Amino acid sequence: KRARLTMPDEYAHMMTIATEIEFYVDGDRYWRLWDPQGVVELNEAYDYQSKVRAVAIGDDGGSGILSYQFLGGDAQIARASWSDQDPDASIFLSPSINLLLRLGIGLDAMRPY
């Protein structure tokens, strides 16, 4: 049985524009936002949602994860690692993916792990 993943409206809106998004930080280092099917598959494969109380939504092509963490009912963007799925090891990036991508709020914290 598949777990139900609840996603913020901003993610659903972005996926109507492009189903997978890559953006670069520091020239050659990139982050990728997965399409909805990839979000479901990877969260199920790693049982990420139950371990971290978050939904992984992207990666950096390596061990870095971009996720929505649900704290106090609000979804916030955080960075974590596949190898360290301790919720306390996540690094807060931005209050929303829109602020991260449009205004660059949180990009400094996305630099190499």
Backbone as JSON, one array per atom type, in Angstrom:
{
  "sequence": "KRARLTMPDEYAHMMTIATEIEFYVDGDRYWRLWDPQGVVELNEAYDYQSKVRAVAIGDDGGSGILSYQFLGGDAQIARASWSDQDPDASIFLSPSINLLLRLGIGLDAMRPY",
  "N": [[0.84, -1.19, 0.0], [0.58, 2.19, -0.88], [1.98, 5.06, 0.67], [0.37, 8.11, 1.5], [1.35, 11.09, 0.12], [1.47, 14.36, 1.03], [1.6, 17.36, -0.55], [2.76, 20.74, -0.72], [0.9, 23.46, -2.2], [2.53, 25.09, -3.81], [4.46, 23.38, -4.9], [2.88, 21.68, -6.51], [1.98, 23.6, -8.32], [4.41, 24.36, -9.56], [5.0, 22.0, -10.91], [3.17, 22.06, -12.92], [4.29, 23.74, -14.67], [6.88, 22.82, -15.31], [8.08, 19.49, -15.34], [10.37, 18.46, -14.21], [13.01, 20.04, -12.63], [16.12, 21.66, -12.86], [18.63, 23.45, -11.18], [21.41, 25.6, -10.86], [24.07, 26.01, -8.53], [26.8, 27.84, -7.59], [28.01, 27.64, -10.16], [28.96, 24.9, -11.33], [27.73, 23.08, -9.67], [24.74, 21.43, -9.12], [21.22, 21.3, -8.32], [18.35, 19.24, -8.33], [14.88, 19.19, -8.84], [12.56, 16.71, -8.43], [10.2, 15.04, -10.61], [6.66, 14.46, -9.98], [6.19, 11.6, -9.93], [8.77, 10.6, -9.46], [9.2, 11.67, -6.91], [7.37, 10.19, -5.33], [8.31, 7.53, -5.81], [11.04, 7.57, -4.87], [10.77, 8.4, -2.19], [9.29, 6.27, -1.18], [11.07, 4.12, -1.69], [13.26, 4.67, 0.0], [11.97, 4.94, 2.38], [11.68, 7.44, 3.41], [9.9, 9.47, 4.32], [8.71, 8.5, 6.71], [10.93, 8.22, 8.36], [12.15, 10.75, 8.61], [10.23, 12.67, 8.85], [9.54, 14.26, 6.71], [9.3, 15.16, 3.22], [11.14, 14.08, 0.62], [12.14, 15.94, -2.19], [13.97, 16.38, -4.13], [17.41, 16.24, -5.37], [21.05, 16.45, -5.32], [22.42, 15.08, -7.2], [24.16, 13.53, -5.9], [24.81, 12.76, -2.58], [23.18, 14.61, -1.39], [19.99, 15.82, -0.32], [16.99, 17.5, -1.09], [14.26, 18.72, 0.64], [10.81, 18.92, 1.72], [10.05, 19.89, 4.88], [7.77, 19.32, 7.4], [6.82, 21.35, 9.73], [5.12, 22.27, 12.5], [2.81, 22.4, 10.95], [3.45, 23.96, 8.76], [5.11, 23.87, 5.62], [8.52, 23.69, 5.05], [11.6, 24.35, 3.36], [14.35, 22.22, 3.33], [17.72, 20.94, 3.61], [19.33, 17.84, 3.42], [20.94, 14.64, 3.96], [21.2, 11.56, 2.19], [22.64, 9.64, 3.52], [22.56, 10.31, 6.21], [19.91, 10.19, 7.9], [18.81, 11.43, 10.11], [16.47, 13.47, 11.59], [17.27, 15.79, 12.93], [19.62, 16.45, 11.72], [19.11, 17.82, 9.43], [19.28, 20.81, 7.45], [17.92, 23.95, 7.62], [16.7, 25.76, 4.87], [14.92, 27.58, 3.46], [11.78, 29.34, 3.73], [10.05, 28.6, 1.7], [9.83, 26.93, -1.51], [9.46, 28.64, -3.61], [10.53, 31.1, -2.67], [13.17, 30.32, -2.46], [13.91, 29.67, -5.16], [13.1, 31.92, -6.69], [13.96, 34.26, -5.34], [16.36, 33.58, -4.25], [16.66, 32.99, -1.58], [18.18, 31.17, 0.83], [20.03, 29.93, -0.8], [22.77, 30.13, -0.16], [23.15, 28.22, 1.83], [23.07, 25.9, 0.41], [25.4, 25.1, -0.62], [28.26, 22.9, -1.13], [27.98, 19.81, 0.67]],
  "CA": [[0.0, 0.0, 0.0], [1.38, 3.41, -0.97], [1.71, 6.13, 1.65], [-0.12, 9.33, 0.88], [2.27, 12.22, 0.26], [0.8, 15.63, 0.91], [2.57, 18.34, -1.04], [2.27, 22.11, -0.74], [0.38, 23.95, -3.48], [3.59, 25.65, -4.65], [5.08, 22.27, -5.64], [1.93, 21.29, -7.56], [1.99, 24.66, -9.33], [5.66, 24.25, -10.31], [4.94, 20.83, -11.77], [2.36, 22.38, -14.1], [5.17, 24.52, -15.56], [7.94, 21.89, -15.74], [7.97, 18.3, -14.49], [11.63, 18.27, -13.49], [13.7, 21.33, -12.69], [17.49, 21.69, -12.38], [19.18, 24.79, -11.04], [22.83, 25.55, -10.52], [24.62, 26.8, -7.43], [28.26, 27.88, -7.75], [28.44, 27.29, -11.5], [28.84, 23.53, -11.79], [26.99, 22.26, -8.71], [23.32, 21.6, -9.39], [20.16, 20.63, -7.56], [17.25, 18.85, -9.22], [13.58, 18.89, -8.26], [12.02, 15.56, -9.13], [8.81, 15.05, -11.04], [5.84, 13.81, -8.94], [6.4, 10.16, -9.86], [10.06, 10.41, -8.8], [9.02, 11.96, -5.47], [6.72, 9.03, -4.72], [9.19, 6.35, -5.89], [12.23, 7.67, -4.02], [10.35, 8.43, -0.79], [8.94, 4.89, -0.81], [12.26, 3.27, -1.72], [14.1, 4.95, 1.15], [11.11, 5.11, 3.55], [12.17, 8.73, 3.9], [8.87, 10.25, 5.01], [8.5, 8.02, 8.08], [12.15, 8.38, 9.15], [12.61, 12.13, 8.78], [9.06, 13.56, 8.95], [9.7, 15.19, 5.59], [9.14, 14.55, 1.91], [12.25, 14.41, -0.27], [11.62, 16.41, -3.46], [15.04, 16.55, -5.09], [18.75, 15.86, -4.95], [22.16, 17.16, -5.96], [23.15, 14.12, -8.01], [25.03, 12.78, -4.99], [24.18, 12.37, -1.33], [22.33, 15.68, -0.88], [18.54, 15.75, -0.53], [16.18, 18.69, -0.87], [13.0, 18.18, 1.13], [9.83, 19.71, 2.46], [9.85, 19.43, 6.24], [6.49, 19.83, 7.89], [7.01, 21.75, 11.11], [4.01, 23.09, 12.95], [1.83, 22.54, 9.91], [4.0, 24.66, 7.61], [6.16, 23.17, 4.88], [9.73, 24.48, 4.87], [12.6, 23.68, 2.54], [15.55, 21.85, 4.08], [18.73, 20.13, 2.95], [19.76, 16.73, 4.27], [21.77, 13.68, 3.26], [20.68, 10.21, 2.19], [23.4, 8.81, 4.46], [22.25, 10.7, 7.59], [18.49, 10.5, 7.9], [18.41, 11.96, 11.41], [15.76, 14.73, 11.33], [18.0, 16.92, 13.5], [20.78, 16.76, 10.87], [18.66, 18.65, 8.31], [19.63, 22.23, 7.51], [16.86, 24.8, 7.09], [17.11, 26.6, 3.75], [14.02, 28.64, 3.07], [10.38, 29.08, 4.08], [9.32, 28.02, 0.57], [10.62, 26.69, -2.73], [9.35, 29.87, -4.41], [11.53, 32.07, -2.19], [14.49, 29.77, -2.8], [14.19, 29.76, -6.58], [12.87, 33.26, -7.26], [14.72, 35.32, -4.67], [17.65, 33.07, -3.81], [16.71, 32.86, -0.12], [18.63, 29.85, 1.21], [21.04, 29.36, -1.71], [24.09, 30.03, 0.5], [23.2, 26.98, 2.61], [23.02, 24.77, -0.51], [26.73, 24.82, -1.1], [28.62, 21.48, -0.88], [27.75, 19.19, 1.97]],
  "C": [[0.89, 1.25, 0.0], [0.98, 4.41, 0.11], [1.23, 7.37, 0.89], [0.86, 10.45, 1.17], [1.48, 13.5, 0.04], [1.85, 16.67, 0.54], [1.95, 19.74, -1.0], [1.81, 22.53, -2.15], [1.48, 24.48, -4.38], [4.3, 24.57, -5.47], [4.16, 21.85, -6.79], [1.92, 22.33, -8.68], [3.26, 24.57, -10.19], [5.61, 23.09, -11.3], [4.0, 21.03, -12.95], [3.19, 23.15, -15.12], [6.26, 23.63, -16.15], [7.9, 20.69, -14.8], [9.25, 17.94, -13.78], [12.45, 19.53, -13.7], [15.11, 21.16, -12.15], [17.92, 23.14, -12.27], [20.58, 24.67, -10.47], [23.17, 26.49, -9.38], [26.13, 26.73, -7.6], [28.73, 27.34, -9.11], [28.22, 25.86, -11.91], [28.08, 22.61, -10.83], [25.5, 22.51, -8.91], [22.46, 20.88, -8.36], [19.03, 20.35, -8.53], [15.99, 18.62, -8.38], [12.96, 17.78, -9.09], [10.58, 15.79, -9.59], [7.99, 14.3, -9.98], [6.03, 12.31, -8.82], [7.73, 9.83, -9.17], [9.98, 10.67, -7.31], [8.43, 10.74, -4.78], [7.68, 7.83, -4.69], [10.36, 6.43, -4.92], [11.86, 7.74, -2.53], [9.96, 7.04, -0.32], [10.17, 4.0, -0.73], [13.13, 3.45, -0.48], [13.31, 5.09, 2.45], [11.39, 6.45, 4.23], [11.14, 9.46, 4.75], [8.7, 9.79, 6.46], [9.73, 8.22, 8.96], [12.44, 9.84, 9.52], [11.46, 13.12, 8.99], [9.16, 14.67, 7.91], [9.44, 14.42, 4.31], [10.3, 15.02, 1.05], [11.67, 14.8, -1.63], [12.71, 16.59, -4.52], [16.38, 16.13, -4.53], [19.79, 16.69, -5.68], [22.98, 16.23, -6.84], [24.1, 13.28, -7.19], [24.26, 12.42, -3.74], [23.23, 13.44, -0.78], [20.88, 15.53, -1.26], [17.94, 17.13, -0.27], [14.81, 18.18, -0.44], [12.08, 19.27, 1.67], [9.76, 19.09, 3.85], [8.59, 20.1, 6.74], [6.61, 20.09, 9.39], [5.87, 22.68, 11.51], [2.97, 23.34, 11.88], [2.32, 23.26, 8.67], [5.09, 23.83, 6.95], [7.33, 24.12, 4.67], [10.73, 23.67, 4.07], [13.86, 23.44, 3.37], [16.47, 21.01, 3.19], [19.16, 19.05, 3.93], [20.64, 15.81, 3.43], [21.11, 12.31, 3.31], [21.36, 9.37, 3.26], [23.12, 9.15, 5.92], [20.79, 11.14, 7.64], [17.96, 10.84, 9.29], [17.73, 13.3, 11.15], [16.51, 15.95, 11.85], [19.23, 17.3, 12.67], [20.41, 17.62, 9.67], [19.01, 20.11, 8.54], [18.51, 23.03, 6.86], [17.42, 25.68, 5.98], [16.22, 27.81, 3.56], [12.6, 28.31, 3.5], [9.59, 28.45, 2.94], [10.25, 27.81, -0.62], [10.57, 27.92, -3.63], [10.38, 30.9, -3.99], [12.94, 31.61, -2.52], [14.83, 30.01, -4.26], [14.05, 31.17, -7.15], [13.74, 34.34, -6.65], [16.08, 34.86, -4.15], [17.77, 32.91, -2.31], [17.03, 31.41, 0.22], [19.7, 29.27, 0.31], [22.4, 29.22, -1.05], [24.24, 28.71, 1.26], [23.17, 25.74, 1.72], [24.39, 24.4, -1.03], [27.16, 23.42, -0.64], [28.46, 21.04, 0.56], [29.06, 18.9, 2.64]]
}
